[in-house]
Amino acid sequence: MVLPISAAVLMLIVVVLLIRRAGLKFWHALACTLLGFYLASSSIAPSIKTLTTNVAGMLTGIKL
């Protein structure tokens, strides 16, 4: 059974794991989050969205 999961939720899980396990500081995670918000409102946001969509498409196309 395949469950669709939002990329934002997946990234949140990764950040929480990095804070707990890899020693990522909360302030560093906050700075990266703010950078994400600024990038989302910038002129390169459509290019980033296209890139992530293409990468996700390639990953789902891999047969194991």
C-alpha positions, 0 to 999 in steps of 0.5 A, spaced: 500 500 500 502 506 497 501 512 502 502 519 499 506 524 503 507 531 502 514 533 501 513 538 507 511 533 512 517 529 509 522 534 510 519 536 517 521 529 519 528 529 516 529 536 520 526 533 527 531 527 526 537 531 524 536 535 530 535 529 535 540 524 532 545 528 528 546 534 533 543 540 528 542 546 532 535 549 533 537 555 530 540 552 524 534 549 522 530 555 523 535 559 519 534 554 513 526 554 514 526 562 513 531 561 507 525 556 504 520 561 505 524 567 502 526 562 496 518 560 495 517 567 494 523 569 490 523 569 482 526 562 482 521 558 486 518 555 479 524 553 477 525 549 484 518 546 484 520 544 477 526 541 479 523 537 485 517 535 481 522 532 476 526 528 481 520 526 485 518 523 478 525 520 477 525 516 484 518 514 483 520 511 476 525 506 479 523 499 479 526 495 485 
